Amino acid sequence: MQSKSHPSQTGVPAVRQYGTSGRPVKVIANTFAIKTLPTQTIFHYDVISPVSESRSGGDVDLPARRCHEIVHQMQNITAPAVFNPRAFFDGKKNLFSVGPLKIQGTAAEFVVSMSDRPQPPGSTRGQFRVRLTKVNDINISQRANEILTGGSDVSQIAVTFLQIVMRQAPMLKTNTYNSRSVFTSEKKKPLSGGFNLWNGFFQSVRPTIHGLVVNVDVSHAIIYEEMPVLDWACAFLSKFSGRRQRVQPHDLERLSTEDLKLLKSTLKGVRVTVTVPAGGRRPARPIKDLHADAGNYAFMKGDEETTIKDYYHEKYGFRLRFPRLFGIVVNVQQKTIVPVEICTIVGGQMYKKVLFPEQMSEVLQHATRSPRERIEAIERGVQGDFLDYKNSPFFSQIGMQVDVRPMETAARLLQPPDIQYNGSIADLSVQAEKQTGTHGVWNVVRRQFFKPAPRSLWTVVSFATQSFPLGDVEQSVMRLKQCCERLGMGAEVVGGRVASAAGGVERALEEALAQLDAKISQLGVKQRPPCLVLVVLPDSAAAQRKAVKAWGDVTRQVATQCVKTMKFRNPNDQYCNNVALKVNVKLGGINSHPVNQIYNGLNKEPTMVVGADVTHPGPGVRDRPSIASLVSSFDHTFSRYAAFTKVQAPRMEVIEELEDMFFTALRYFLHVNRVCPKRVIFYRDGVSDGEFQAVEEVEIKALSEAWNRFAELPEAGIPKGIPVPLLFIVVGKRHHLRFFQGAGPNIKDKTGNIYGGLVVDKEVANPHKMDFYLQSHPGLKGTSRPSHYVVLYNKLGFSIDIIQQISYFLCHAYARCTRSVSIPAPVYYADIVCSRAGFYLDESLGFSDSGGSGPGFDLAMWRKGFNAPGPQNMYFV
């Protein structure tokens, strides 16, 4: 399993490798070649953030939308002679011109008035100062080509310039965009709760082996509907507050604390216009806060106290219809509150917060596209008027041309492993040849688990409603038990009880556990058998499930399995099989494991496979911690994993305590196997391109330090000076590359997606990194997304072929289902462990609250309130 290439300092070959295993095929990628680059010199200027004159010259952090508006005004109204032809602006700090700006020297400052009304003498309201400083003259063609061999900061700026040019034409047609995508209201889809779904296009200029290309993909945004805030609040709460009846305006006078908090977190930052009868329409302003019972809010007007409702009546002759409704705070310092009934949401604003579960299902319903529909939509966008690649005046201005036909690239289909059960093997290769559409899928019918869990004791706690009585629950439990027995598990059910969440979830679970303990005492066994608490929950019971998992994972370290009433009332065989997959693993069993030559090669030496991930709080939240997790295998089938979790500073991508986590994982492997791992294959999830260097410098060093500490243990038996035997791979899914059927034989399944096992490491791969794309899973719905693998460290000397096959092999080791998945099993598990970690934080810390940019962050407080489970059976499955 060794590479013949000469490795660099990191073990990654200096000369790029290409895989050869698998069946050669051709696929189409949603990338478009840049045929002609600009030949003229481009002048780069640094834009100092626009500064408001009314803020005494202090810098103010303006959103990109506002910066675009200010620079647009500067070029077209304030100083059009200076900006002829118009310069290109990125919304942040970079401005590019095809000729030098007509300014004296290398810097200039402009005062830009954004007010559409005459201002009193001396007033600076609505005025901004913009300072420009020349940075460089750039030969775009030369610098853009340099990036194909590694490049420099100037090369990166050249690609930034091309990225900006790509966006100019569609941005003239809409005001709704983010850093990479532009959206249009054309063919928008209504969503419930006061939102719409807009279509758009993602565009990114990227270096590839083929050269510079544009990656184009369909994109979607959830948009606040343009409507009165009062109507919007009624629609929103009718959908998301859990009420059974539609909310009317008068209902908003009696909002609960929770509902007001929900509205506040969802509306904060949304821009609204204010229309006062007889007072005209005011400019749009962002919502800073909400204030209950706003009409009766008292404030001083001169020397007299008045209320908001009296103020509007006296000044405008306008009587509030709903004076007891909440009001909108547009200025926190001055406590400026506007009655909600005269406010309207400005159209085209994106909802950027965490999606509600109800939103997710609606979005997927409207946004999901088959591969054929997706590539056709992309081609229409590229060839049509919206992206306007053919006729864009901005392309013509710089002499740039982009091919409007998507690229075709060489690819390969890897051979799937077999799946080993107890006494039988699922041969996926034969199955795929005989049954169209079954690539990467198998089942457990007439099979037994590879290693059934030891005979276990179960007890049942039902928090379900009266419509699911205990007698019916027990019948469903017996069906599940019989299913487990057919798969080789033995189980005895010890009683059952109906409980009320109002009486305390933990109390009911403790009583159930006491029942199990009594049975174990009655049996008089020396070794405690595996125990399971099966919990029946109402269909919407997130808080109860959280309490169950915190109790089972941390407090008692006993296996728990939650089932929902809707599916457990009359469970069919497929549902019971799916639950059995989880139960067997939680109780110490192994469902199945992949086998092939890779498996045999990995088992020639003790090998530990690791997955690691970091998840962050919602956008803009700075007072909640990020969660880091690491899972590590400790058996020869690569099916059993120990999990380790830590909290760390918010939005920190590098894993802060990786050294300690990895050291503990190494010790656990040694404890279980009585031998130390001779190879470590480490998959790191969730790292963006811009974070690769930090991960290389910090995390690989931390792994090395942990290994050195571990090597000092006498029981480890590692000779002094042996470096960590590490293969470090970043796995990413946050990209927009997709693959479609190309010329040649059909390689699509029944969903229209390419068969699982597709690997691409040519044309569209990175020109100066050892990377590849692997689409390892069969299609379910929509267009499958391949995972992107980047090898950052390879002291094992594995060839790219071996690394690709190991990755595909591990995608068949996920215990929760009988199909290959989109990322290696340890990466999937690390993601689940991160998601579960919020259950283990002290309730008083308010981790599940909406959060915000609070006054500060006390990491010590969060660490003290975090109770992570220790290594045990795979509780997180």
N, C-alpha and C positions, 0 to 999 in steps of 0.2 A: 504493500500500500504506500510505497514511498515515491516521491517525485524524483525525476532524473534531472530537473532543472537546477541551476545553481542559485541558491537562495540569497537574498539580501540580508541585511542586519536583522530584519524582522522575520526572515524565513519566507517572505513573499518574493517569488522570482522577479528579477529585474526585467526580463523579457516576458511579455504577456503570453499566457497559455490559453489554448482553446480546447474545449472538451471534444472527444471523438466518440464516446459511447452513445448508443441509442440509434434510432432510425432517422436519417436525415429527412427533413421536410422544409417547406417554405411557408412563411406566415407574413401577413401584412401587419405593420405597426402603425399606430396613430401618430406618426412623426412625418414631417415634411422638410425635405432638404432645402437649405438656403443655397440657391444656385449662384447668386452674385452678391458679393459683399461691397459695401461702400468703398470707393477708392480715394475719395477726398479726405482731407484732414478735418476732424471734428474738434471743436473747442469746448472744453469741459470747465464749468463754473461751479463753485461751491455756493449753495444757497443757505445763508444763515436763517434759521427759522423765523418766519414773519413775526415781528414784534408789534404788539398793540401800542399805539401812542398813548392810550388812556391808562396804561399800566406802568407809567413812569420808566419806560425803557426796559423793564424786566422781561426776560424771555418767557414766552407762554407756549406750552405744548399743545399745538393745534392739530386736529385730525387731518389726515391726508386730503380729505374732501375739501376742507376749508383752505388748505394751502394751495390746492389746485385752483380754487376760485380766486384767490388773491393774485397768484402768478398770472392767471388768465386775464384778470383786470389790468394788471401791470403791463402786459404785453399789448393788449388791445386798446386800452383807454388812457392809461397813465403815460406810457412812453412808447407808442407804436413805432416811431422812427428808429428807436434803439434796437427793437426786436423785429428786424425785417431782413430775411424771412423769420417766421416764428421759431422760437427755440423749443426744445423738448424738455419737459420737467417730469420727475419721477414721483412728485408728491411728498418728498422728504427733504433731500439736500442736494440732489444732483440736477444740473441744468446743462443741456448740450445745445450747441449752435453749429450750423454748417458753415458759418463764417464768423469772424470775430465780432462781438457786440460793439456797437458804436458808442463806446464810453472812453473817457479819459483815463489812461493808465490801465491798471489791472484790477481795479475794484470800483464799485459804484453803489450808491444807496438810493432807493426810491421810496417816496411816501405815497401809498396807495389808499385811495378813499373807496370804501365799500358801501357807503351810504347812498341810497337812491333819493335822498331828500337834502335840500340845502341845510347846512349846519350854522348855528349862531357863530359870530366872530369869536375866534379863540378856541372854539370847540375842537377836540380831537376825536370825538366819538366816531367809531367806524373806520378809523384810519390805522394803517399798518405800515411799518418800515420794513423794507426788504433789502438786505445787503448781499451783494454778489461779489465773489472773488475768483479771479481766474486761477485754475489749478494746472491745466496741462493742455497741450495740443496732442491729439490722438489720431494716429493712422489706424482706422477701425479694421481694415482688412488685415494689416500686419498683426495688430494686437489680438484680434479675434482668433486668428490662426495659431498664435502662440499658446492659447489656452489648451489647445489640443495636445500639447506636450507638457502640461503642468502649469504654465502661465505665471503671471505675476499679478499684483494688485491692479496695475494698469490694464492688463488683459481682462481681468474681471470687470473693470469699469466699461470696457468695450462691449462686453456681453450685456451689461446692464443697459447700455445705450440701445442696443438692438432690441432688448426686451421692451423698453419704453416706446420705441417706434412701432412695434407690433400692436401696442394698445391704443395708439392715437386715434385711428379711424373709428373703432367701436365706442371709444369713450366720448366722441362727439355726439353719439346717438343716445347716450344714457348717462345718468348721474349715479348709477348704482353699480359699484365695483369694489373689489378688494385688491390685495397686492398682486394677484395673478389672474383673476377672473373678472369678466364683464358680463352684466346681466341685462336682460330686456323684459319689458312687461308684455311683449307680444306672446300670445298663446299661454299666458299665465294660468295657473290652476288655483281655484279657491280652496283654502284649507279652513277647517272650522276653528273657532276661537279667536277670530280677528286677524288671520294671517293669509297670505297668498304664497304660492310657489312660483318663482320666476326661473326661466331657463337662461342659460348663459354658456360661455365658453372659457375654458382655462387655456392659457398660452404660456409656454416657457421655452426660451432659447437655451439649448443645452449642447455641450460638446459630446460627441460620440466618436466611435472608431471610424464611421463613415465621414465625419466632418460635423460642422455646426448644423443643427436641425431645430425645427420648431415642434415641440410636443403640444398637440391640440387635443382637448377632450371636452365632452359636454360637462356642464357644471350646473348646479342648482343652488338657489338661495331662498331661505324663508324670509318673507318681507312683511313688515307691519302694514296692514291695510290702511289706506288713506281714508279716514273717517273721523267723526267727532270722538274725542277721548271717552266721553260718557257712553256712547254706543259701543265703543271698542271694549270698555271695561265690562259691560254687561255680557257681550259675546264671549269674552275671555273667561270670566268666572263661571258662566254657564257650562263651559267645556272642561275647565281644569280645576275647579274648586270642589268637585265631588258632589255638587248639588244635583238633585233629581229633577228640579224644575228650572225653567229658563229664568235667569236673573233679570229683574226689571230695575229701572233707575231708582225707584224708591227703596229697593232692597239694599242699595249701596249706602243708605243712611245708617244701616245697622251692621256694618262689616265687622267680622271677627278680627282679632289681632293677626291671626294666621292669613286671612284673605288679604288684609291690607299689606302685610309683609310680602305676600306673593305678588300682588300688583306692583308694589314698589320695586322689587327686584327685577321684574320683567320690563317695567317702563323706564327705569333709570337710564338716562342718557338719550332717550328718544326725543327728537326735536318736534316741537309743536308750534303752530301759529295761534295767535290769540286775536279773536275778532270781537270787538266791543261794539254793541249797537251805539250808533252816533259817535263812536270813537275811532272807527276804522280798523284796519288790519295791521297788526304789529309784525315785525320780522320774527322768523323762527328762532326759538330758543330751546336748549336741551332741558329735560326734566332732571332736577337735582334730587328731589325728594317728594313725598306726599305728606299731606297734613290732614288729619281727620277733622270733621266738623268745621270746614274752612270758613263758611259764611259767618260764623260767630266768632272768628278769630279777631281779637281786639288789638289795636295798635294806635300809636299817637299820630294824629294829623295836626301838626302845629302844636298848639297848647291843649288840644282837646283829644279825648279818646273816642275812637269810633270803631266800627266793625267792618269787615269786608263787604257784607251785604248792604250796610248803610252807605258805605263809600260809593259803591257802584250805583246805588239808587240816587244819591245826592249829586254825583258828578255827571252821570250819563242818563239819568232817568230810567235806569234798567233795573228791574226787580228780578232777583235770582229765583228761578223756579224751584231749585233744590238747594237751599242754603246750608243744609246739614250734610251735604256730600263732602267727600275729601277734596282738597284743593291741590294744585300743582305748585311746588316750590321751584322757582326759576333762579333764585339768588339766595343762597343759604346765609351768607353774612348779613345781608340786609333784611332777611326774612320776607322776601317778596313772594306772596302767595296769590295765585290766579285761580278763580273758580273753574272747576273742571268743565262746566257746561259751556264755556266759551272757547274751549281749546280744541284744536283739530290736529291729528297726526299728519305730519308731512309725508307725502308719498315716497316710495322707493327706498325706505330705510331697512337695512338688513337686521334680522334677529340673530345675534351672535352668541347667545347663551346656550346652556345645556338643553337639549331637546327633551320635552316631556314624552313619556312612553306613547301617549295617544298621538302625538305629533309624528313620532317615528314611523308608525304604521301607515299613516296617511301619506307621508313623504315618500316612503318606499313604494306605495301603490302608484303614485303619479310619476316618480322619477326613474323607476326601474325600466331599463331598455334591454332588449335582446341584443346580441352582438351585431346582427345585421342592421337593426334600427340605430344602434350607436354609431357605427362607422358611416352609415349613410347621413346621419345628422351632422357628423364632423365634416364630411366632404361638402355638404350643403353650406355649412358655415364658412369653410375655407374658400369655396368657389363663389359664394354669394356676396351680397352687399354689406352684410354686417361686419365681418372681419375684413373683407375687401382686399384680399391678397393680390388679386389681378390688377385692380385699378387704383389702389391706395395712393393718393397724392404724396403721402409721407414716404412711401417706398420710392416713388419717382424722385422725390427731392434729394434723396441720398444715393440713388442708383442701386437699390437693393431689389433682388428678385427671389421669390420663394416658389418652389414647385408645388402645384396645387393637387398633385397626386400623392397618396400616402406611400411610404417606402415599403419595399418587400425585403425581408431579411431571412438568412439561413437559420434554421433551428433544428432541434432533435427531439425525439420522443423517447424518454428513458423507459427501460423495462421495470415494471413494478415488482416489489418483493412478494413472496408468498406470505400468508397469514397463518401462523401456527396456533392451533387449538389443542386440546387434550385428545390425542388419538386421531386427529384429522388436520388437513391443511386446506385452506382456501387458496386455490391457484388463480391469482388475478389475471395472469397472462392468458391462460386458456379461457377463462371466463369472459374476458374482453373480446377474444376472437370469436367466440360462439354467440354471444349475446350483445347486440348493438345497444349502446347507451348504458352499459354497466361498468365502464372503466372506473376503477378506483372505488368500487362499492362492493360490499359483501354482506352476509348476514349470519346470524347465529342459529338459524333453524337447524335442528337435528345435530347440533354441536354441543360440546361441553367446554366450559372455561379451561384455559391452559392450566391454571392453578386455582381451583375453587377455594374460597375462603373457608377456614375451619368452621365446623358446625357452630352456629351462633344463636344467641337469644335475642328475640325482638319484643319490644313493647310498643303500644300505639297510644298516641295522644291526639285527639281530634278537637280542633278549634273551629270546626265547620259549623254552619248554621243548622237549624233544626230540620231543614229540608234534606239533610244527609245524616240520618240517625245512625247510632252506633252499630246496629245490626247490619246495615248496609255497608258501613265502613269495614266491618269484620269480613264480610263476603269479598270485598275488593282486596283486602289484605291476604286472604287465602288464595286468590288468583295470582297475586304477586309472589307469594311463597311457593306455589306450585311451579310457576315459571322459573324461579331461582333453582328449585330442585331439579328441573329438567336440564338446567345448565350445569348441574353438578354441585350446587351449594346445598348444605343442610341447615335448616333453621327451625327453631321452636318459638311460637308466639306465646308470650307470657302476658295475658290480660290486655285490657284496653280501657280507655277512659275518655269521656267527653269533658272538656275543660272550657272555661271562659277566659279570654284574654284580660277581661276586667279584673279577674281574680289573681292575675299575675302569671305571666308565661313561665318564668323560672320556677315558681312554686309548683305548677302542674308538672313540669319536667322533673323536678326533684322527687315528686311523689311517684312518677313512673320509674325513675331510676331506683328508688327504694324497693319497688316491686321486683325489679330485676335482681337486686342484691339479695333479696329474700329467697328468690329461686336458686341463686348460686349457692347460698348457705345451705339450702335444702339438699342440693345435689352433693355437697361435700367434696367438690373437686379441688385439687391442689392448684391447678393453673386456671385463672379466670378466663372463661371463653369470651370471644368477641361479642360485643353487645351493640344493638342498634335501637335507637328511638325513632320510630316512624311517626312523623308529624303531619296531620292533615290540616291544611290551611284554607281559609276562604280564598277566592280568586284574586282579591286585592288585599294583600296583608304584608306589605313590605316591612312594617315595623315589627310584626310578630316573627317574620323570618329572620330578621336581624337579631332579635333577642334569642331565638333558637340557636343560631349559629355561634353567637358569642358564648352562650352557655355550653354548647357541645364542644366547640373548638378549643376554648380557653379554660373556662371554669371547671369543667369535668373531663375534658378530653375523651369524650365518648362519641361514637359515630351517630350522626343525625341525618335523616333523609326527609326532606319536605316534599309533599305532593299537594297539588291544587285540587280543590273539590271538583271543578268542572271536568278534569281529565280522569280523576280517580274514581268518580262515581260508577262508571261502567268501563273499566280499563280493558282495552283490547290487547292482543298478544304483543303487538309492536310496542305499545306504550310500556307494558310490563318488562319487555326485554330491555328497553332503554333505561328504565329505573334499575333493573338488575345489574346493568353494566356499572352503574355508579356504586351500588350497594356492595358488590363484590370487591371493588377496589378499596372502598372505605374500610372494609373489614379485613384487609390484608391480602386479598387474592390478586391474581393477574388474569385479565380477561383473555388476552391473546397477545402475540407479538410478531412483528415482521421478521422474516428469515430470508437470507440470500447470501451471496459471497461477501457482501459488505459486512453482514452480521458475523460471519465466520472470521473475517479479517479483524474486526474490532475486538473480538473475544480472544485473540491470540495474546493480548496483554490486558491487564486490568484497565478499563477505560471509564471515565466519568464524563457524562454529558450534562451541561449546565445551560439553563436559560435564565436571563435577567431582564428586568424591565423597570421603568420608572413611569408613574402616572402623576399627573398634575391636577391641581384644583381648576375650576372653570376659568374662562378668559377674564383677565383683569383682577382675579382674586389673589390677594397677596397676604391674607391673614389665615390661610389654611396650609398645612404642610403638603409636600409631595410625598408619595409613597414609593419606596424602592423594594423590590423583591428579587430573590434568587431561589431557584429550584435546582436540585442536583440529583442525578441518578445514583443508585447504590446497588444495582443488581445487574446481572449479565444480560438480561433481556431488554434493558433500557426502558423498562415499563414502570418502575417504582421510583418515586422522587421524594426527597425531603425538601421542606420549604422554609425559607428564612425571610423575615420582613422587617423593615425599618422605616421610620418617618424621618424626613429631612427638610431642609429649608425649601419654601415654595419656589417652583419653577426652576429648580436646579436639576439639570439633565444628568450630569455626572453623578454616579452612585457614591455618596459621601462615605459610607461605612463598608465599602466593598471588601476591603482587606479583612475585616473581622468576619463578615458573612462567609467569604470564601474559605477562610481558615477553619471556621466551624463546619462547613460542608466537607472539607478534606478529613477532618477528624471523625465526622460521622461515617464517611465511607470506610475509613480504617476500622472504626468500631464494629461495623456490620460485617466487613469482609476479611478482617485480620490481615489485610494487605493494603498498601497505599496505591492510588491510581498511577499508572505509568504514562497515561495520556489523558489530557483534558480537552474536550471539545466544547467551546464556550460560544453560545449564541446570545447576542445582545439585541434586544428589541428597542424600537422607538428612538433611534438616533438619526437626526437629519444630517444632510451633507455638511452643513456649516459647523457641526459639532464633532465631526470625525477626529479632528486634531486633538481636541480636549479629551475625548475618550481614549485615544491612543496614548496621550501623555500621562493621563491620571489613572485610568482604570487598569490598563495593562501593567503599569508600575505597581498598582495596589495588589494585583493578582500575584505578581512576582514577589512582593514583600510577604504576602500571606504564605506563599510556597516556602520561602526561606525560613519563616517562623515554624512552619510545619516540619521542615526537614531537620530542625533542631531537636524534635521529639525523638527520643531513643527508639520508641516502638515503631516509628515511621520507616526506619531502615533505609534512608536515602543517603547515598554518598555525598559528602560535602562538596558544594560548588556546582551541583547539577541544576541548570536553569529550569524554570517551570516548563514542562512539556505541553505547550499550549497551542491550540488552534483557535483564533478569535475571529468570529464572523458577526457582522452587523446584519440584521434582517429588518427590512423596511417594507411597509405597505402603504405609507403615505406618499404615494406617487401617482402619476396619471398615465403611465404607459399601459397599453392594452394590445393584445394580439388577436388576429382574426384569420380565418381560413385564407390561405394563399393559393398559388397555382399548384396543381398536382392532385393526388388522391384525396378523398374526403377524410378529414381528421377531426370532424366535429361530432359532438354527442347530440342527444335529442334536444338539448337546450340551445344548440347553436354554438356552444363554446368549444374551444380546442380541448382534446382529451387531456386528462391529468398526466403529468410527466413531461410536459413541454419545457425545454430549457433553451434559453437564448443567451449566447455570450459573444456574438459578433455584431456587426453593423451598429446596433443601437446601444451597445455597452459603453462603459466609460473608457476613454482612450488611455488613461494613466492610472487606473486602479484595477485590481484583480476582482472583477465582479461578474455577476450573471443574474438573469431573471429565471425563476422557476415557477411555473404554474402547475402546482402539484395536486390540485383537487378537482373533482368533477364538478360541472356546473350545476347550480341549483335554480337560481332565478337571476335574470339580468345578465350582465357581462362579467365574467370572472376576472379578478385582479391578480396578476402574478406577484410573487414576492421578490424583492430585490435583495440579493446577498452580496456583501462586500467583505472581502477577506482583508483584515487589517494586520494580522499576525499569524505566522504559520511556522512555528518551530518544529512541528511534526513533519514538515516537508511533504505533506500530502499534495498530490497533483490536483489540478482543477477538476478532472474527471472524478476522482475519489471524493472530493468535497461535495460536488453536485450529487453524487449517488448517496452519500451519507445523509445529506439534507433531505432528499426525496424519501429515503428509507425511514427517517424519523417522522415524516409527515403521516406515516401509517401506524404510528405507535400511540395515538391519542385514545385514551381509554373510554371517553364518553360516547363514542359513536363507532359505527362499522363502516367507515369510509375514510379515505385519505383527506387530510385537512390542508389548509392553505399555508401553514407555517409549521416548523418542527414542533413536536409535542411539548418539549420543555419550554419553548417560547410561549406557547398557548397557556401552559400551566402558570408561568410567571405572570402573565397578564391577569389570569383569574385570581391569583393570590393578591395582586395589587388591588383588584376590585373588592375583594373580601376584607381587606385590611381596615376599611372604615368602620366595620362592625366592632373592632376591638379597641376603639378609642373611647375614653370616658365620655359619657353623655353630656356632662357639664361643659365640655370643650366646644360643643356645637359644631362638630365637623360636618354634619349633614345640612347645616343651615346654608343659606345662599351665599354668605360670605361677602367680602368686598375688599376695598383697599384700606383696611383698618389702620390704626395709628402705629402699629408695630407688630412684630412677630417674635414670640418667645419659644424657641425650639426646645429649651429645657422643659417647659411646661407640657408641650405636646409629647415629648419622650416619656415624661413621668406618667402621663395619662394613657399610654399605649401599652396594651397587654397582648403581645403576639404569642401565638401557639408555638410550642417547641416541636422538634422533629417527631413525627408520629405517622401513622397510616395516612393515606392521601385524603385528608378531610376536605380538601378544597375541590375535589372532583364533583 
